[in-house]
């Protein structure tokens, strides 16, 4: 009996751990024997000690440059710079926007800079061993408490050099935030290496003075998120608004260190709205008119933390993961939409004024959490409303789900557990909302066309990580880490048990590496990056542009008539590709 209860608890724990870490690509960071770190005791920064990128020899793989997709950053000299903007610890393109200075439009990209984390499976094992006497009625609360502890330990142990910001005028890449002594206007992480990721970039014109600012938000797992702004990211200066030297609500995390990150933002009714990530309390939403800050979701508001009625179990959402302003043809009214992350299934809310909120997807919505018809206590499918985009007068919503993985306990495959786990890793979905009804466009139990199935027919496509309208088409980029295998060794001598974990990435029927799909009508989807487009493999790149480590198509943005795609690569550093829209796969 004890072994059975323990195994069931471990299954849920492993599931939740993958949910949490999948949002933050730290676990795949690899230091090879040619790279070392040095600590600059004066600045407190870790620095790479390796051969300058332009001096090293590079073997260019034949056919690695697609004639239709052009590499901009990565695999120098294929790209203009090496991976990670010449820093392999810049593992992801995060915040993205365009901004005009002196009549020149620039593309701006912020990075996630992750060196690694001392948190490992051994530490998780030690935390698990402290939990005892878990009753059935308190199991949901146990799972939530366990997730909070694991994620906070994990995030606070992250090592980073600090995020960077790069800008591009169509000809030259330069650094705005970083260690470049000539061009950078402020140091890495806004002079704070705990600002690990530059998660949000958004222009906002204050109605108070009609000045156009560029706002930037960070992920800071130790002190709480920060927000900065500037009128000129090329020359600076940057003005701190929410930061570690502020006071009260102007300190890191809006005065709450549990607000680790600013993950979403939108301009609505002349206000700039920002949403946080908060594992312990549930997220908050704040807004500013360029002067004051006003909390509209969170403690002390009519709507409590994470759109929750209380702070118990899954009644609160962890992230305000995505925001979008959409005027539908039914009400003919603009609303601010917020998509959330919740272990029990994502939610979707909207407001017409910022104060009164209506639940569309959730326990009181048209559909239950995770776009389900009935409520389910713990749901790993569609746990996040990850991306939203407007296309053809409708709002499209891409979801996030747990990637498929297998489980071995004491070296043995537990057949029924693996069937359960595989059924949970069913791939991402896309839903369409016209202002009245929700229609599933990509997901389970649809037509015989496999491209309409979950994950576009490949359940290792766990996330819709980017959505962007371009050239009268809608593009979707996926997060595809492959299939994970978790080995658990249990030694039980009642009442004490010892655990050990090992994990590796094995391949499913399709390989790892992100994919890119597009549609011209919202219903029929076609692949342009990925292994399934076999008939034109010589002209179109496979999964991850031919690199399994390019696991996430994270950032899609248009600039100078090109579609740019920022890639997450935790092994070698992020990449950037562009597409000119001149040719498409045959449809």
C-alpha positions as CSV (number, residue, x, y, z in Angstrom):
1,X,0.0,0.0,0.0
2,X,2.8,2.4,0.9
3,X,4.5,1.8,-2.4
4,X,1.3,2.3,-4.4
5,X,0.5,5.6,-2.7
6,X,4.1,6.8,-3.2
7,X,4.1,5.9,-6.9
8,X,0.9,7.7,-7.5
9,X,2.2,10.8,-5.7
10,X,5.4,10.7,-7.7
11,X,3.6,10.6,-11.0
12,X,1.7,13.8,-10.2
13,X,4.9,15.4,-8.9
14,X,6.8,14.6,-12.1
15,X,4.0,15.9,-14.2
16,X,3.9,19.2,-12.2
17,X,7.6,19.6,-12.3
18,X,7.6,19.4,-16.1
19,X,4.7,21.9,-16.2
20,X,6.8,24.4,-14.3
21,X,10.2,24.0,-15.8
22,X,8.8,23.9,-19.4
23,X,8.0,27.6,-19.1
24,X,11.6,28.5,-18.2
25,X,14.2,26.8,-20.4
26,X,17.0,26.3,-17.8
27,X,17.4,22.6,-17.6
28,X,18.9,22.2,-21.0
29,X,21.8,24.6,-20.5
30,X,25.0,22.8,-21.3
31,X,28.6,23.9,-20.6
32,X,31.0,22.0,-22.8
33,X,34.7,21.5,-22.1
34,X,35.7,24.4,-24.2
35,X,33.7,27.0,-22.2
36,X,34.6,28.1,-18.7
37,X,33.2,30.8,-16.4
38,X,35.2,33.6,-14.6
39,X,33.8,35.8,-11.9
40,X,34.6,39.4,-12.1
41,X,34.8,40.3,-8.4
42,X,34.5,44.0,-9.1
43,X,31.2,43.8,-11.0
44,X,29.9,40.6,-9.6
45,X,29.2,39.2,-13.2
46,X,30.1,35.9,-14.6
47,X,31.9,36.1,-17.9
48,X,32.4,33.6,-20.7
49,X,36.0,32.5,-21.2
50,X,36.2,31.2,-24.7
51,X,37.7,32.0,-28.1
52,X,36.1,35.1,-29.7
53,X,33.4,33.9,-32.1
54,X,34.8,35.4,-35.3
55,X,38.2,33.8,-34.8
56,X,36.9,30.2,-34.5
57,X,36.5,27.9,-37.5
58,X,33.0,26.9,-38.3
59,X,31.9,23.9,-40.3
60,X,28.8,24.9,-42.3
61,X,26.6,22.0,-42.9
62,X,25.6,21.6,-46.5
63,X,22.0,22.7,-47.0
64,X,21.8,24.3,-43.6
65,X,20.8,27.6,-45.1
66,X,17.2,27.6,-46.4
67,X,16.6,29.5,-49.6
68,X,13.3,30.6,-48.2
69,X,14.3,31.2,-44.5
70,X,17.4,33.2,-44.0
71,X,19.4,32.9,-40.7
72,X,20.1,36.2,-39.1
73,X,21.6,35.3,-35.8
74,X,23.4,32.0,-35.1
75,X,25.8,29.5,-36.6
76,X,28.2,32.2,-37.7
77,X,29.0,32.8,-40.6
78,X,25.5,31.6,-41.6
79,X,24.1,34.3,-39.4
80,X,25.5,37.8,-38.9
81,X,26.5,36.9,-35.3
82,X,26.9,33.6,-33.5
83,X,24.3,32.0,-31.3
84,X,22.9,34.1,-28.5
85,X,24.2,37.4,-30.1
86,X,27.7,36.0,-29.6
87,X,26.9,34.8,-26.0
88,X,25.7,31.2,-25.7
89,X,24.0,32.0,-22.4
90,X,21.5,34.2,-24.2
91,X,19.3,31.1,-24.6
92,X,16.0,32.8,-25.7
93,X,14.6,35.7,-27.5
94,X,12.0,37.1,-25.1
95,X,10.6,40.6,-25.3
96,X,10.1,42.0,-28.8
97,X,8.8,45.1,-30.4
98,X,9.6,47.9,-33.0
99,X,10.3,51.5,-31.9
100,X,10.9,54.6,-33.9
101,X,13.7,57.1,-32.9
102,X,14.3,60.2,-35.1
103,X,12.2,58.8,-38.0
104,X,14.2,55.5,-38.0
105,X,12.3,52.4,-37.1
106,X,14.2,49.8,-35.1
107,X,13.6,46.1,-34.3
108,X,14.3,45.5,-30.6
109,X,14.8,42.0,-29.0
110,X,15.4,41.2,-25.4
111,X,17.1,38.1,-24.3
112,X,16.8,35.5,-21.5
113,X,20.2,34.9,-20.1
114,X,20.6,31.6,-18.2
115,X,23.8,30.1,-17.1
116,X,22.2,27.2,-15.2
117,X,20.8,26.3,-11.8
118,X,22.1,24.3,-8.8
119,X,18.6,23.0,-8.3
120,X,18.5,19.4,-9.4
121,X,16.6,16.2,-9.0
122,X,18.5,15.5,-5.8
123,X,17.2,18.7,-4.2
124,X,13.7,17.8,-5.4
125,X,14.0,14.4,-3.8
126,X,15.0,15.9,-0.5
127,X,12.0,18.3,-0.6
128,X,9.6,15.4,-1.4
129,X,10.9,13.3,1.5
130,X,9.7,16.0,4.0
131,X,6.0,15.5,3.1
132,X,4.2,13.0,5.2
133,X,0.6,11.9,6.0
134,X,-1.0,13.3,2.9
135,X,-4.7,12.7,3.0
136,X,-6.9,12.3,0.0
137,X,-9.0,15.4,0.7
138,X,-5.9,17.5,1.0
139,X,-4.2,16.1,-2.1
140,X,-4.9,19.1,-4.3
141,X,-3.5,21.5,-1.7
142,X,-0.5,19.3,-1.3
143,X,0.2,19.4,-5.0
144,X,-0.1,23.2,-5.1
145,X,2.2,23.6,-2.0
146,X,4.7,21.2,-3.5
147,X,4.7,23.0,-6.9
148,X,5.2,26.4,-5.2
149,X,8.1,25.1,-3.1
150,X,9.8,23.4,-6.1
151,X,9.4,26.3,-8.5
152,X,10.6,28.9,-6.0
153,X,13.7,26.8,-5.1
154,X,14.3,26.2,-8.7
155,X,14.0,29.8,-9.9
156,X,15.9,31.4,-7.0
157,X,18.8,29.1,-7.8
158,X,19.1,30.3,-11.4
159,X,22.4,31.7,-12.4
160,X,22.6,34.5,-14.9
161,X,24.8,37.2,-16.3
162,X,21.7,39.5,-16.7
163,X,19.4,40.0,-19.7
164,X,20.4,42.0,-22.8
165,X,18.6,44.2,-25.3
166,X,19.6,44.4,-29.0
167,X,18.4,46.7,-31.7
168,X,18.5,46.5,-35.5
169,X,17.9,49.2,-38.2
170,X,17.8,46.8,-41.1
171,X,21.6,46.9,-41.5
172,X,23.5,46.6,-38.2
173,X,22.9,45.0,-34.9
174,X,23.9,46.9,-31.8
175,X,23.5,46.5,-28.1
176,X,21.4,48.8,-25.9
177,X,21.5,46.9,-22.6
178,X,24.6,44.9,-22.0
179,X,28.4,45.1,-21.6
180,X,29.3,46.7,-25.0
181,X,31.5,49.7,-23.9
182,X,30.5,51.7,-27.1
183,X,26.8,51.2,-27.7
184,X,25.2,49.9,-24.5
185,X,23.4,52.6,-22.5
186,X,23.2,50.6,-19.3
187,X,24.7,47.3,-18.0
188,X,23.4,43.8,-18.3
189,X,20.1,43.3,-16.6
190,X,19.7,47.0,-16.1
191,X,22.9,46.8,-13.9
192,X,21.3,43.9,-12.0
193,X,22.2,40.4,-13.0
194,X,19.2,39.1,-11.1
195,X,17.1,40.5,-14.0
196,X,17.5,37.3,-15.8
197,X,15.1,37.8,-18.7
198,X,13.9,40.9,-20.5
199,X,10.4,39.5,-20.8
200,X,8.3,42.5,-22.0
201,X,8.9,45.3,-24.5
202,X,6.1,47.7,-25.5
203,X,5.8,51.3,-26.7
204,X,3.3,53.4,-24.8
205,X,2.3,57.1,-25.4
206,X,1.2,58.7,-22.1
207,X,-2.0,60.8,-22.5
208,X,-0.6,63.1,-19.8
209,X,2.3,64.5,-21.9
210,X,2.0,62.8,-25.3
211,X,5.5,61.4,-25.0
212,X,6.2,57.9,-26.6
213,X,8.0,55.7,-24.2
214,X,9.5,52.2,-24.6
215,X,8.5,50.2,-21.5
216,X,10.6,47.1,-20.5
217,X,9.7,44.4,-17.9
218,X,11.9,41.7,-16.4
219,X,11.9,38.3,-14.8
220,X,13.8,38.5,-11.5
221,X,13.3,35.4,-9.4
222,X,15.2,36.7,-6.4
223,X,13.9,40.2,-5.8
224,X,10.8,40.5,-7.9
225,X,10.1,41.9,-11.4
226,X,11.3,45.3,-12.5
227,X,9.9,47.8,-15.0
228,X,12.0,50.5,-16.8
229,X,11.3,53.0,-19.6
230,X,13.1,55.2,-22.0
231,X,12.3,57.6,-24.8
232,X,15.4,56.6,-26.7
233,X,16.7,53.0,-26.4
234,X,19.6,53.9,-28.8
235,X,21.1,56.6,-26.6
236,X,19.3,56.3,-23.3
237,X,18.9,57.0,-20.5
238,X,16.7,54.4,-18.9
239,X,14.4,55.4,-16.1
240,X,13.6,52.9,-13.3
241,X,9.9,52.7,-12.4
242,X,9.5,49.5,-10.4
243,X,13.0,48.4,-9.2
244,X,15.0,47.1,-6.3
245,X,15.9,50.6,-5.0
246,X,12.3,51.7,-5.0
247,X,9.9,52.0,-2.1
248,X,6.5,50.5,-1.4
249,X,4.6,49.7,-4.6
250,X,7.6,51.1,-6.6
251,X,10.0,48.4,-5.3
252,X,10.7,45.2,-7.1
253,X,7.6,43.1,-7.8
254,X,5.3,46.1,-7.0
255,X,6.2,45.6,-3.4
256,X,5.7,41.9,-3.6
257,X,8.8,39.8,-4.3
258,X,6.6,36.9,-5.2
259,X,5.7,38.8,-8.4
260,X,8.7,37.3,-10.1
261,X,8.0,38.4,-13.7
262,X,6.1,40.7,-16.0
263,X,4.9,38.4,-18.7
264,X,2.2,40.2,-20.5
265,X,1.3,43.8,-21.4
266,X,-1.1,45.7,-23.6
267,X,-2.3,49.3,-24.2
268,X,-6.0,49.6,-23.6
269,X,-8.2,52.7,-23.1
270,X,-5.1,55.0,-22.8
271,X,-3.7,52.8,-20.0
272,X,-0.7,50.5,-20.1
273,X,-1.7,47.2,-18.4
274,X,0.9,44.7,-17.2
275,X,0.4,41.2,-15.8
276,X,2.7,39.3,-13.4
277,X,3.8,35.8,-12.7
278,X,3.3,34.8,-9.0
279,X,3.5,31.2,-7.9
280,X,2.7,31.8,-4.2
281,X,-0.2,34.3,-4.3
282,X,-1.5,34.2,-7.8
283,X,-0.8,36.9,-10.4
284,X,-1.6,40.6,-10.2
285,X,-2.5,43.1,-13.0
286,X,-1.4,46.7,-12.7
287,X,-1.9,49.7,-15.0
288,X,-0.3,53.1,-15.5
289,X,-1.1,56.3,-17.3
290,X,2.5,57.2,-17.4
291,X,2.4,58.7,-13.9
292,X,0.4,56.7,-11.3
293,X,0.2,52.9,-10.9
294,X,-3.1,51.3,-10.1
295,X,-3.6,47.6,-9.2
296,X,-6.8,46.2,-10.8
297,X,-6.4,42.4,-10.1
298,X,-4.8,41.2,-6.8
299,X,-5.0,41.6,-3.1
300,X,-7.3,44.5,-2.0
301,X,-9.1,44.6,-5.4
302,X,-12.6,43.5,-6.4
303,X,-10.9,40.7,-8.3
304,X,-8.4,38.9,-6.1
305,X,-5.1,37.3,-6.9
306,X,-5.1,35.3,-10.2
307,X,-8.8,35.9,-10.8
308,X,-9.4,33.7,-7.7
309,X,-12.2,33.9,-5.1
310,X,-9.7,32.8,-2.4
311,X,-6.1,31.6,-2.0
312,X,-7.0,27.9,-1.7
313,X,-5.9,25.2,-4.1
314,X,-6.4,25.9,-7.8
315,X,-8.8,28.9,-7.3
316,X,-6.1,31.3,-8.4
317,X,-4.1,31.5,-11.7
318,X,-0.3,31.6,-11.6
319,X,0.5,33.7,-14.7
320,X,-1.3,36.5,-16.6
321,X,0.4,34.8,-19.5
322,X,-0.9,36.8,-22.5
323,X,-2.9,40.0,-23.1
324,X,-4.6,41.1,-26.3
325,X,-7.0,44.0,-27.2
326,X,-9.8,42.7,-29.5
327,X,-12.9,44.4,-30.9
328,X,-15.4,41.7,-31.9
329,X,-18.1,41.9,-34.5
330,X,-20.8,40.7,-32.0
331,X,-20.6,43.4,-29.3
332,X,-18.7,45.9,-31.5
333,X,-16.9,46.8,-28.3
334,X,-13.2,46.6,-27.5
335,X,-12.1,44.4,-24.6
336,X,-8.8,43.6,-23.0
337,X,-8.4,39.8,-23.0
338,X,-6.1,38.0,-20.5
339,X,-5.1,34.4,-20.9
340,X,-3.8,32.5,-17.9
341,X,-1.7,29.6,-16.6
342,X,-3.3,27.3,-14.1
343,X,-2.3,23.8,-13.2
344,X,-6.0,22.8,-13.3
345,X,-6.4,24.3,-16.8
346,X,-6.0,27.7,-18.3
347,X,-8.6,30.5,-18.1
348,X,-9.6,33.4,-20.3
349,X,-11.0,36.7,-19.0
350,X,-11.9,40.0,-20.5
351,X,-12.8,43.6,-19.4
352,X,-14.2,46.7,-21.1
353,X,-13.0,49.1,-18.4
354,X,-10.2,47.4,-16.5
355,X,-12.2,47.1,-13.3
356,X,-15.1,44.7,-14.1
357,X,-14.0,41.3,-15.4
358,X,-15.9,38.5,-17.1
359,X,-14.8,34.9,-17.2
360,X,-15.1,33.3,-20.7
361,X,-13.0,30.2,-20.1
362,X,-13.0,28.9,-16.5
363,X,-15.3,27.6,-13.8
364,X,-17.9,30.4,-14.5
365,X,-17.2,30.6,-18.2
366,X,-18.7,29.3,-21.4
367,X,-16.2,26.5,-21.2
368,X,-14.5,25.2,-18.1
369,X,-10.8,25.5,-17.4
370,X,-8.5,24.3,-20.2
371,X,-11.4,24.7,-22.8
372,X,-13.2,21.7,-21.3
373,X,-16.9,21.0,-21.2
374,X,-16.7,19.8,-17.6
375,X,-14.5,20.7,-14.7
376,X,-11.6,18.5,-13.8
377,X,-9.6,18.9,-10.6
378,X,-6.1,18.4,-12.1
379,X,-5.6,19.0,-15.9
380,X,-2.2,18.9,-17.7
381,X,-3.8,19.5,-21.1
382,X,-4.3,23.1,-22.0
383,X,-2.9,24.4,-18.8
384,X,-1.9,27.7,-20.4
385,X,-3.5,30.2,-22.8
386,X,0.0,30.9,-24.2
387,X,-0.5,33.1,-27.2
388,X,-3.3,35.2,-28.8
389,X,-3.5,37.0,-32.1
390,X,-6.2,38.7,-34.2
391,X,-6.7,37.3,-37.7
392,X,-9.6,37.7,-40.1
393,X,-11.8,39.5,-37.5
394,X,-11.4,36.7,-34.9
395,X,-9.3,36.2,-31.8
396,X,-7.0,33.1,-32.1
397,X,-5.8,31.4,-28.9
398,X,-2.9,28.9,-28.8
399,X,-2.5,26.7,-25.8
400,X,0.2,25.0,-23.8
401,X,0.3,21.4,-22.6
402,X,2.7,19.0,-20.9
403,X,5.1,17.3,-23.4
404,X,4.8,13.5,-23.5
405,X,7.2,11.5,-21.4
406,X,7.7,8.0,-20.2
407,X,8.3,6.6,-16.7
408,X,10.4,3.9,-15.3
409,X,10.3,2.9,-11.6
410,X,13.2,0.8,-10.3
411,X,14.2,0.1,-13.9
412,X,10.8,-1.3,-14.9
413,X,8.2,0.1,-17.3
414,X,4.9,0.5,-15.5
415,X,2.6,0.0,-18.4
416,X,-0.6,1.6,-17.1
417,X,1.3,4.7,-15.8
418,X,2.9,5.2,-19.2
419,X,-0.4,4.9,-20.9
420,X,-1.7,7.6,-18.5
421,X,1.3,9.8,-19.1
422,X,1.2,9.5,-22.8
423,X,-2.5,10.3,-22.9
424,X,-1.8,13.5,-20.9
425,X,0.8,14.7,-23.4
426,X,-1.6,15.3,-26.2
427,X,-0.1,18.4,-27.8
428,X,-1.1,22.0,-28.1
429,X,-4.4,23.3,-29.5
430,X,-5.7,26.5,-31.3
431,X,-9.1,28.0,-30.6
432,X,-11.0,30.7,-32.4
433,X,-13.3,33.3,-30.8
434,X,-15.6,35.5,-32.8
435,X,-17.0,37.4,-29.8
436,X,-19.7,34.9,-29.2
437,X,-18.6,31.3,-29.8
438,X,-15.4,29.3,-29.3
439,X,-14.3,26.9,-32.1
440,X,-11.5,24.4,-31.9
441,X,-9.3,24.8,-35.0
442,X,-6.4,22.5,-34.0
443,X,-7.0,19.9,-31.4
444,X,-8.3,16.5,-30.4
445,X,-11.2,14.7,-32.1
446,X,-11.3,16.9,-35.2
447,X,-11.3,15.9,-38.8
448,X,-9.3,13.1,-40.5
449,X,-6.8,15.7,-41.6
450,X,-3.9,15.1,-39.2
451,X,-2.8,18.7,-39.4
452,X,-5.9,19.5,-37.4
453,X,-5.1,17.1,-34.6
454,X,-3.5,18.2,-31.3
455,X,0.1,19.5,-31.9
456,X,-0.6,19.6,-35.7
457,X,-0.6,15.8,-35.6
458,X,2.6,15.6,-33.5
459,X,2.0,15.5,-29.7
460,X,5.6,16.5,-29.0
461,X,4.4,20.0,-30.2
462,X,3.5,20.9,-26.6
463,X,3.1,24.7,-26.9
464,X,1.8,27.2,-29.4
465,X,4.7,29.5,-28.4
466,X,4.1,32.3,-31.0
467,X,1.3,33.6,-33.2
468,X,1.6,36.4,-35.7
469,X,-0.5,37.6,-38.7
470,X,1.7,38.3,-41.7
471,X,1.1,38.6,-45.4
472,X,-2.7,37.8,-45.1
473,X,-1.8,34.6,-43.2
474,X,-1.6,33.5,-39.6
475,X,1.7,31.9,-38.5
476,X,2.1,29.6,-35.5
477,X,5.4,28.5,-33.9
478,X,5.7,25.6,-31.5
479,X,7.7,24.4,-28.6
480,X,8.8,20.9,-29.3
481,X,11.3,19.4,-26.8
482,X,10.8,15.8,-28.0
483,X,9.8,13.1,-25.6
484,X,11.2,12.9,-22.1
485,X,12.1,9.7,-20.2
486,X,12.1,9.8,-16.4
487,X,13.8,7.1,-14.4
488,X,12.9,6.9,-10.7
489,X,14.7,4.7,-8.2
490,X,12.8,4.1,-4.9
491,X,14.2,2.4,-1.8
492,X,11.6,2.2,0.9
493,X,12.3,1.2,4.5
494,X,9.1,2.3,6.3
495,X,8.7,5.1,7.4
496,X,11.8,6.4,5.6
497,X,12.2,6.3,1.8
498,X,15.1,7.3,-0.5
499,X,14.5,8.6,-4.0
500,X,16.8,9.2,-7.0
501,X,15.8,10.7,-10.4
502,X,17.5,10.7,-13.8
503,X,16.0,12.2,-16.9
504,X,16.9,12.3,-20.5
505,X,15.3,13.3,-23.8
506,X,14.5,10.4,-26.1
507,X,12.8,10.7,-29.5
508,X,9.2,10.0,-30.3
509,X,7.9,9.2,-33.8
510,X,8.9,12.7,-34.8
511,X,12.2,14.4,-33.8
512,X,12.5,17.3,-31.4
513,X,12.9,20.8,-32.6
514,X,10.3,23.6,-33.1
515,X,7.9,23.7,-36.1
516,X,6.2,26.6,-37.9
517,X,2.8,26.4,-39.5
518,X,0.5,28.8,-41.3
519,X,-3.1,29.2,-42.5
520,X,-4.7,31.5,-45.0
521,X,-8.3,30.9,-43.8
522,X,-8.0,29.9,-40.1
523,X,-9.1,26.4,-40.8
524,X,-6.5,24.7,-43.0
525,X,-3.0,24.6,-41.7
526,X,0.2,24.0,-43.7
527,X,3.7,23.3,-42.4
528,X,6.7,25.4,-43.5
529,X,9.3,24.3,-40.9
530,X,9.3,20.7,-39.8
531,X,10.1,17.2,-40.7
532,X,6.6,16.3,-42.0
533,X,7.0,18.5,-45.1
534,X,9.0,15.7,-46.8
535,X,8.0,16.5,-50.4
536,X,9.9,19.8,-50.3
537,X,12.6,18.9,-47.8
538,X,15.3,20.3,-50.1
539,X,13.7,23.7,-50.0
540,X,12.1,23.9,-46.5
541,X,13.9,23.3,-43.3
542,X,13.1,20.4,-40.9
543,X,12.3,20.5,-37.2
544,X,14.3,23.3,-35.5
545,X,15.8,24.4,-38.8
546,X,17.7,21.1,-38.8
547,X,18.8,21.4,-35.1
548,X,17.1,19.4,-32.4
549,X,18.3,22.0,-29.8
550,X,16.2,24.7,-31.4
551,X,13.3,23.6,-29.4
552,X,11.1,26.7,-29.3
553,X,9.8,29.1,-32.0
554,X,9.2,31.7,-29.3
555,X,9.0,35.1,-30.9
556,X,7.4,36.1,-34.2
557,X,7.4,39.7,-35.2
558,X,7.2,41.7,-38.5
559,X,9.8,44.3,-39.4
560,X,10.6,45.9,-42.8
561,X,8.2,43.5,-44.7
562,X,10.0,40.4,-43.2
563,X,8.7,37.9,-40.7
564,X,11.3,37.4,-38.0
565,X,11.4,34.3,-35.7
566,X,13.3,34.2,-32.5
567,X,14.4,30.7,-31.4
568,X,15.0,29.2,-28.0
569,X,18.1,27.1,-27.8
570,X,19.3,26.2,-24.3
571,X,22.3,24.3,-25.5
572,X,24.0,26.7,-27.9
573,X,22.2,30.0,-27.5
574,X,19.2,31.6,-29.2
575,X,18.9,32.0,-33.0
576,X,17.0,34.5,-35.3
577,X,15.6,33.7,-38.7
578,X,13.6,35.7,-41.2
579,X,11.2,35.0,-44.1
580,X,10.3,37.4,-46.9
581,X,6.9,35.9,-47.9
582,X,8.0,35.4,-51.5
583,X,7.3,31.6,-51.6
584,X,5.2,29.2,-49.6
585,X,5.0,25.4,-49.6
586,X,2.5,24.0,-52.0
587,X,-0.9,23.8,-50.4
